[in-house]
Amino acid sequence: MHVHSDRLTDRLGRQWIGGWLLVAAVWPIVVTGGQPAAAQQPQRARFFYNDDGDRAVFLLKGPFHRRQLHYPVDVLVGTGVTTLVFCANMGSDQAYYPSKVASSLGWREVENTRRNARYTYFNRLREIGEMLRTQKIDVLGTVMRRAQQQGLEFTPSLRMNDTHFLNKEPPLVHPLTGEFWMQNQELTIDGGALDFSHQKVRDYRLAQIRELIEGYATDGFEMDFSRQPTVFPAGTGHSKRGLVTEMVRQARRWLDAKSQRDGDRRFLIARVPHTLDLCQHYGFDLGSWMKENLVDYVVPASPDRYFQFDIPLGEFLELAGRTGSACRVIAGPDSYRATPSMYRAAMSNYYHMGQRDTYLFNFFTARADQREYYPFGDEDYALLRDLKSPVTLWGRPKHFMSAGWFPGRSLKLAEAARPYHVDLYVGDDLPLGRAENILKTAHLQMAVQGLPVEAALEVRLNGQLLPSDSAVRDGDQFRFELTRILPVRGPNRVSVMASRIEAPPTVTRMELLVDYDLRGVATEPAESGRGE
């Protein structure tokens, strides 16, 4: 929760409002000293779509058929997506390709898949994995070739230390546990994630990276450190960060060596935790990666599942500028519980913060009940157009939520007649929408629990008092129609003050809903006298 009360300028001359670093939505020309990795940085915007692969393999209903391996590509044809990022493994250790390093898909029979109803779908995983091995079907290669045929870039992704196999069941009986983990349990962090302090663990991952780059990196490769980020024992990440940096260097060398053979430049993506502090905590030295031009794209993404409106892209962009890197930064929020209007709002925020490209992760999962179809509905296809750029987002309905408050934090109004503050970032230029006569509605909504009916509530937007006659209360819900007073583009502060309280009420939700009409908003005609 950001509670800074004033505009601040720090010793580096950076301006902050309410905890937000102001970054101009421009992209500087970077002089790189002729280093090839930066000099050949692609300038066109990319739209990355990350597919974890499980629906193509074992969550579809009916008999398995080879054509379903085309679906991850075919459903994207005609959308704004330029680049399919496809997970090479289920988790980190069961490969969707004929690996000489990782375990094969469904590599062992696990009894609990038979007796535990939560794991019945893994029965199909085992059966499909056996069939793929018997018929020598290369899932990753099939998807790669289909992408090439349909004009999409293809990028294999390796989750560097996925720990789904630690959830709900012990790893010794979990269907997603890999053979390497089973044989090297002493190289783990307290019996959990693999410990990258050990050379054997790093060599194992590097061997996976090498065979993926050699066999499948037609356009680039992704190292996913955000799902999940723990690679070292707690408290040792900063001191051991050089170990991961050397792995990134090696991936860059293999990509460059492949590019030299055929002349096609290949990019390297790094998905990392969503703040620089967390990156340092876990042992990801982004400053060195950028300074050495090892990575072309950095995708800050929260390790949890909740959708985010406020990933601080500014600090990553500033780091790229300080290191002289041409690395591009893209927010990669998860989809959990996000509506289409929320997606549009968050992406408009990120574009205004300085993002040039688009990245979607887990778009097909818990945002809606999508296990009944694969993988899109009509609303999803509209989003795949809308999210492509600021141009396609302009004039589309949006649902903004306050910083860090989704799915829900709270702010206690502990004292009467004292203002409490909530930060709200708004990527849309609402005053411009009003000036162009297309802003149809703008409503500030909040939920306040425990506020007596007789108590007054004073709400200010960036210091301006919202008129009480613009407010509608329905129980705990308050709705302010914004007409003369609109949020500015970028950081905003909402101040809430309650009067006549005994038990402190709590603000549990703060959001802004906007809608447009690109035909123009109709106004009431002026009354005129009629002739006799």
C-alpha positions, -999 to +999 in steps of 0.1 A: +000+000+000+015+033-010+009+061+015+033+088+004+015+121+007+034+144-017+053+145-050+088+135-042+121+140-061+149+117-050+186+122-053+187+108-088+162+135-099+134+110-104+099+121-097+075+100-077+038+105-069+022+082-044+050+056-047+049+056-086+080+063-105+072+086-134+086+073-167+079+091-199+062+068-225+091+071-249+119+047-258+153+062-259+178+056-286+206+036-270+242+038-281+257+004-276+292+007-288+286-016-317+279-047-297+261-071-320+234-082-295+221-047-290+227-034-326+205-061-341+177-056-315+144-059-334+125-027-336+090-039-344+066-046-316+059-082-308+028-098-293+039-129-273+014-156-263+026-181-237+009-215-239+018-241-212+008-269-236-013-291-213-045-285-232-031-296-264-018-328-249-042-342-224-071-319-214-090-322-246-119-346-246-122-377-268-096-398-285-062-382-291-054-372-326-024-355-342-044-326-354-050-313-319-013-305-318-021-278-344-047-261-323-022-240-302-012-224-334-044-224-354-064-206-328-040-177-329-040-172-367-056-139-376-052-124-341-027-098-330-003-125-318+030-125-336+050-150-314+039-183-298+059-190-266+053-227-259+063-245-228+087-273-236+078-293-205+050-300-182+064-283-152+102-283-157+109-320-160+084-339-182+093-331-217+069-325-246+097-335-270+120-366-272+145-353-246+178-370-238+179-351-205+145-346-190+118-373-182+093-382-208+056-372-204+039-394-178+072-413-174+059-434-144+027-449-132+015-432-100-010-450-079-027-419-065-039-409-100-062-439-098-076-435-063-076-397-059-104-379-078-083-347-079-058-365-102-081-385-125-071-362-154-035-374-149-046-409-160-050-394-194-015-379-191+000-413-185-019-429-214-012-400-239+025-400-228+028-437-235+011-433-269+034-404-278+064-425-270+052-456-289+043-436-320+074-413-317+053-381-318+073-350-311+047-326-296+070-296-294+083-301-329+048-305-344+037-272-328+069-255-340+064-267-376+028-256-376+038-222-363+062-218-392+036-229-417+011-204-404+035-174-402+039-172-364+073-169-347+080-198-323+099-198-290+103-227-267+101-218-230+117-236-201+104-231-166+136-230-148+124-245-115+087-252-116+074-266-083+038-278-092+049-313-081+051-300-045+014-290-044-014-311-028+005-343-027+041-352-015+066-352-044+073-389-041+038-397-051+030-367-073+024-373-110+045-343-121+077-352-103+106-357-126+132-385-126+161-362-119+145-349-087+137-385-076+174-395-081+189-363-066+167-354-036+198-344-017+203-315-042+170-298-032+161-270-009+147-288+022+132-315+000+115-290-023+128-271-053+161-280-069+190-261-055+210-243-082+239-239-058+249-273-070+268-276-103+250-309-111+216-291-110+228-263-132+243-287-156+210-305-158+191-274-167+218-262-191+216-296-209+179-290-213+185-255-226+210-266-251+189-293-267+159-269-268+179-242-285+196-266-309+164-283-319+135-259-314+146-222-311+135-211-345+131-175-334+141-173-298+142-189-264+127-181-230+141-188-196+112-186-172+124-177-137+091-165-124+073-198-123+087-204-097+115-181-086+132-201-058+165-215-071+187-209-040+182-214-002+166-185+015+189-155+021+216-167-003+203-154-037+223-122-037+256-139-030+250-167-056+236-145-084+267-151-105+257-187-109+225-179-127+241-151-147+266-176-161+236-198-172+221-169-190+254-162-207+256-197-219+221-196-233+230-164-251+262-181-265+242-210-279+216-187-294+243-166-311+262-197-323+230-210-340+223-175-354+258-174-369+252-207-387+220-195-405+221-157-402+188-155-384+190-133-352+174-151-322+161-133-291+164-144-255+134-137-231+138-138-193+106-140-172+115-127-137+097-117-105+079-084-108+101-061-088+139-055-089+141-061-051+126-096-056+149-103-085+179-095-063+164-115-034+161-146-056+195-142-073+186-127-107+211-100-115+192-081-142+217-053-142+245-076-154+222-093-179+212-060-194+247-045-193+262-075-212+233-075-237+224-111-227+187-107-229+165-090-255+132-090-235+126-089-197+091-099-186+084-089-150+057-112-137+043-118-102+051-153-090+016-156-076-015-162-097-034-129-092-038-104-120-019-072-115-025-036-126+006-021-111+038-040-120+064-013-117+078-013-152+095+020-145+122+006-124+131-020-150+131+005-178+153+028-158+177+000-152+179-007-189+186+030-195+214+031-169+231+000-183+229+013-219+208-018-229+184-021-257+165-047-238+127-043-240+105-046-209+071-062-210+046-068-181+034-104-179+005-105-155-013-138-148-049-140-157-065-151-125-100-135-120-094-108-146-123-097-168-118-084-204-122-048-191-095-054-164-071-067-191-077-036-212-071-013-182-039-031-171-024-031-206-032+006-210-013+012-178+017-007-190+018+010-224+017+043-207+045+033-183+067+026-214+059-009-227+062-014-264+053-051-268+025-073-254+029-105-234+000-128-223+006-156-198-020-182-187-046-163-208-067-195-211-068-206-175-087-193-145-097-160-159-130-178-168-143-213-167-125-224-199-119-261-193-151-267-213-136-253-246-102-248-261-090-222-257-110-191-266-145-176-266-157-146-286-147-122-258-112-137-258-108-131-295-119-095-291-091-091-264-065-106-287-072-076-310-076-050-283-044-057-264-021-054-293-013-017-289-024+016-274-042+023-307-064-008-304-071-001-268-082+034-272-120+039-268-125+004-254-142-001-219-118-005-190-119-015-154-090-001-133-082-012-098-060+003-072-023-005-066-018-040-053-055-044-044-065-073-065-079-097-054-082-077-022-063-058+004-079-033+028-073+001+043-086+008+078-100+043+084-087+043+120-094+079+129-123+101+122-117+133+102-083+120+090-077+114+053-064+080+042-049+075+007-052+049-021-031+050-053-048+044-086-029+043-119-049+051-150-033+045-184-061+061-204-063+098-211-098+105-199-097+143-203-087+137-240-116+113-243-140+139-230-125+166-252-130+143-282-166+137-270-162+100-268-160+095-230-194+079-222-191+072-185-165+073-157-173+060-123-152+057-092-164+028-071-154+018-036-165-006-009-164+005+027-173-020+053-185-010+088-194+026+080-226+036+098-254+049+077-254+083+094-216+088+089-204+111+063-177+101+038-155+127+021-136+115-010-111+135-029-094+127-062-060+142-065-070+167-038-103+178-054-134+171-034-159+149-052-194+164-048-216+145-025-245+148-049-224+127-074-223+098-050-248+069-047-246+045-018-259+010-018-250-007+015-212-009+017-209+002-020-202+038-030-203+050-066-192+085-077-201+097-112-171+116-125-181+145-147-161+177-141-133+160-121-115+132-139-084+112-131-052+123-148-032+099-170-008+081-149-006+081-110-037+093-091-045+095-054-078+089-039-082+103-003-110+090+019-121+105+052-149+093+074-167+113+102-186+102+133-171+067+136-169+045+166-155+013+152-130+020+123-145+012+089-124-004+062-120+003+025-119-030+008-121-021-028-112+009-050-118+009-088-125+030-118-148+019-146-148+038-179-167+034-211-166+051-245-187+056-276-165+062-306-195+076-326-196+105-301-215+110-270-249+125-277-259+156-258-293+170-250-303+196-276-307+231-263-343+241-258-356+266-283-389+284-286-414+272-312-429+295-337-466+305-333 
